[in-house]
Amino acid sequence: VSVLGVGHGNKLLTDLYNCHLTKVYTVGGLFGKATDDFSDTGKLVEKTTFDHITREKLERILAVIQGINHKALLMHSNIDMKTQEAYELAVKGLIRPMGKSPPIITAIRCLQFALPEFQLEIHCLHETQQYLRKIVHEIGLELKSSAVCTQVRRIRDGVFTLDDALLRTQWNLQSIQNAIWDCQLKVKTELEKTLG
């Protein structure tokens, strides 16, 4: 999912960015290799064993990553966690960093596990593709092995999902106009909810 703006929509993209909305990715990984750029197409720098890795061990590492990132999210939200405001924001799922923060993972889980391959679903803020590839590499290291990223696919960007995406065959004026009309209310609702 890649969100594009046309005309007035360009300003709305900036407003949506300032809402610090979560993006969701499916990220593929392959245990047993390390490369210079953390991707499966990079220059091979190491091969390792991986037969000792289990789904349970992987899920324990994912829980640790999520816990560390949850603390970072609270720290960068600039909200006193002992207040009623913090409670109300948490109930609505609106605790987000105020201003720029380092990449933060709000949720991470294993979707598929079939050694040496695995697939994760990662919910995050302020990420880059390089950051997501590095997370896969670090997971490999934590499991006393190595891992490279084989795929990064954004399946949600804020309020936009795969259902909102246009296929390449739909890149024409009528389909684009229809997509803009269909998404206007969704964007307006999110901006009002988050920015007030």
C-alpha positions as CSV (number, residue, x, y, z in Angstrom):
1,V,0.0,0.0,0.0
2,S,1.5,3.3,-1.1
3,V,-0.6,6.4,-0.4
4,L,-0.4,9.2,-3.0
5,G,-2.0,12.7,-2.9
6,V,-3.4,14.8,-5.7
7,G,-3.9,18.6,-5.5
8,H,-5.4,19.4,-2.0
9,G,-4.6,15.7,-1.1
10,N,-0.9,16.6,-0.8
11,K,-1.7,18.8,2.3
12,L,-3.8,16.0,3.7
13,L,-0.9,13.6,3.4
14,T,1.2,15.9,5.6
15,D,-1.7,16.1,8.1
16,L,-2.0,12.3,8.1
17,Y,1.8,12.0,8.6
18,N,1.5,14.3,11.6
19,C,-1.1,11.9,13.1
20,H,1.7,9.3,13.5
21,L,-0.5,6.5,12.2
22,T,0.7,2.9,12.3
23,K,1.9,1.1,9.2
24,V,1.6,-2.7,8.9
25,Y,4.0,-4.9,7.0
26,T,4.4,-8.5,6.2
27,V,8.2,-9.2,6.4
28,G,9.7,-12.5,5.2
29,G,12.9,-13.9,6.6
30,L,15.4,-16.7,6.0
31,F,17.6,-18.1,8.7
32,G,21.1,-19.2,8.1
33,K,22.6,-16.3,6.1
34,A,23.9,-12.9,6.8
35,T,24.5,-10.2,4.2
36,D,26.0,-6.8,4.1
37,D,22.6,-5.1,3.6
38,F,20.4,-7.5,5.6
39,S,18.5,-8.6,2.4
40,D,18.7,-11.9,0.6
41,T,20.2,-10.1,-2.4
42,G,23.1,-8.5,-0.5
43,K,26.7,-9.7,-0.5
44,L,26.9,-12.9,1.6
45,V,29.1,-12.4,4.7
46,E,28.2,-15.4,6.8
47,K,26.4,-18.8,6.9
48,T,25.1,-20.2,10.1
49,T,23.2,-23.2,11.4
50,F,19.5,-22.7,12.2
51,D,18.1,-26.2,13.0
52,H,18.1,-25.3,16.8
53,I,15.5,-22.5,16.2
54,T,11.9,-23.3,17.1
55,R,8.7,-21.2,16.7
56,E,8.5,-20.9,20.5
57,K,12.0,-19.4,20.7
58,L,11.2,-17.0,17.9
59,E,8.0,-15.9,19.6
60,R,9.9,-15.3,22.9
61,I,12.2,-12.9,21.0
62,L,9.3,-11.2,19.4
63,A,7.7,-10.6,22.8
64,V,10.9,-9.0,24.1
65,I,11.1,-6.8,21.0
66,Q,7.5,-5.7,21.5
67,G,8.0,-5.0,25.2
68,I,11.1,-2.8,24.6
69,N,9.3,-0.9,21.9
70,H,6.2,-0.4,24.1
71,K,8.4,1.4,26.6
72,A,9.9,3.5,23.9
73,L,6.4,4.4,22.7
74,L,5.3,5.6,26.1
75,M,8.5,7.6,26.5
76,H,8.1,9.4,23.2
77,S,4.4,10.0,23.7
78,N,5.1,12.8,26.3
79,I,2.0,11.8,28.3
80,D,2.0,11.4,32.1
81,M,0.9,7.8,32.3
82,K,-0.8,8.3,35.7
83,T,-3.4,10.7,34.3
84,Q,-7.0,10.2,33.2
85,E,-6.0,11.6,29.8
86,A,-3.5,8.8,29.4
87,Y,-6.1,6.2,30.3
88,E,-8.6,7.6,27.8
89,L,-6.0,7.8,25.0
90,A,-4.9,4.2,25.7
91,V,-8.5,2.9,25.6
92,K,-8.9,4.6,22.2
93,G,-5.6,3.3,21.0
94,L,-4.3,6.9,20.5
95,I,-1.0,6.8,22.4
96,R,1.4,7.8,19.7
97,P,4.8,9.6,19.7
98,M,4.5,13.4,19.7
99,G,6.9,14.7,17.0
100,K,9.6,12.7,15.4
101,S,10.8,9.6,17.2
102,P,13.0,6.7,16.3
103,P,11.3,3.7,14.6
104,I,8.9,2.1,17.1
105,I,7.3,-1.4,16.7
106,T,3.8,-1.4,18.3
107,A,3.1,-5.1,17.5
108,I,5.0,-8.0,16.0
109,R,3.9,-11.6,15.5
110,C,4.9,-14.6,13.6
111,L,2.6,-15.5,10.7
112,Q,4.4,-18.5,9.3
113,F,7.3,-20.6,10.4
114,A,8.9,-23.4,8.3
115,L,12.6,-23.5,8.8
116,P,14.6,-21.9,7.4
117,E,11.8,-19.5,6.3
118,F,9.5,-17.4,8.5
119,Q,7.1,-14.5,8.0
120,L,6.3,-11.7,10.4
121,E,3.6,-9.1,10.7
122,I,5.0,-5.9,12.0
123,H,3.0,-2.8,13.1
124,C,5.3,0.2,13.4
125,L,5.8,4.0,13.3
126,H,8.5,6.0,11.7
127,E,10.2,3.0,10.1
128,T,12.3,2.5,7.0
129,Q,12.7,-0.6,4.9
130,Q,16.4,-0.7,6.1
131,Y,15.1,-0.7,9.7
132,L,12.7,-3.6,9.0
133,R,15.5,-5.6,7.3
134,K,17.8,-4.9,10.3
135,I,15.1,-6.2,12.7
136,V,15.1,-9.5,10.8
137,H,18.9,-9.6,11.1
138,E,18.8,-8.9,14.9
139,I,16.2,-11.6,15.4
140,G,18.6,-14.1,13.8
141,L,21.4,-12.9,16.1
142,E,19.2,-13.2,19.2
143,L,18.5,-16.8,18.2
144,K,22.2,-17.6,17.9
145,S,22.1,-17.8,14.2
146,S,21.7,-15.2,11.4
147,A,18.8,-14.1,9.1
148,V,18.2,-12.1,6.0
149,C,15.1,-10.3,4.9
150,T,13.4,-11.8,1.8
151,Q,10.4,-9.6,1.5
152,V,8.9,-6.4,2.8
153,R,5.3,-5.7,1.9
154,R,3.2,-2.8,3.3
155,I,-0.4,-4.0,3.8
156,R,-1.7,-1.0,5.7
157,D,-0.7,2.7,5.9
158,G,-2.7,4.4,8.6
159,V,-6.3,4.2,7.5
160,F,-5.5,2.7,4.0
161,T,-5.5,-1.0,3.5
162,L,-5.1,-3.4,0.6
163,D,-8.8,-3.0,-0.1
164,D,-8.2,0.7,-0.9
165,A,-5.2,0.0,-3.2
166,L,-5.5,0.2,-7.0
167,L,-4.0,-2.5,-9.2
168,R,-1.7,-1.3,-12.0
169,T,-4.5,-2.1,-14.5
170,Q,-6.7,0.3,-12.5
171,W,-4.4,3.3,-12.9
172,N,-6.8,5.4,-15.0
173,L,-8.6,8.7,-14.3
174,Q,-12.0,7.1,-13.5
175,S,-10.5,4.5,-11.0
176,I,-8.4,7.2,-9.3
177,Q,-11.3,9.6,-9.0
178,N,-13.5,6.8,-7.5
179,A,-10.7,5.9,-5.0
180,I,-10.4,9.6,-3.9
181,W,-14.2,9.8,-3.3
182,D,-14.3,6.5,-1.5
183,C,-11.5,7.5,0.9
184,Q,-12.5,11.1,1.7
185,L,-14.6,10.2,4.7
186,K,-12.1,7.8,6.0
187,V,-9.3,10.5,5.9
188,K,-11.6,13.2,7.4
189,T,-12.7,10.9,10.3
190,E,-9.1,10.0,11.2
191,L,-7.9,13.6,11.1
192,E,-10.7,14.7,13.3
193,K,-10.2,11.9,15.8
194,T,-6.4,12.4,16.0
195,L,-5.8,16.1,15.5
196,G,-9.1,17.3,16.9
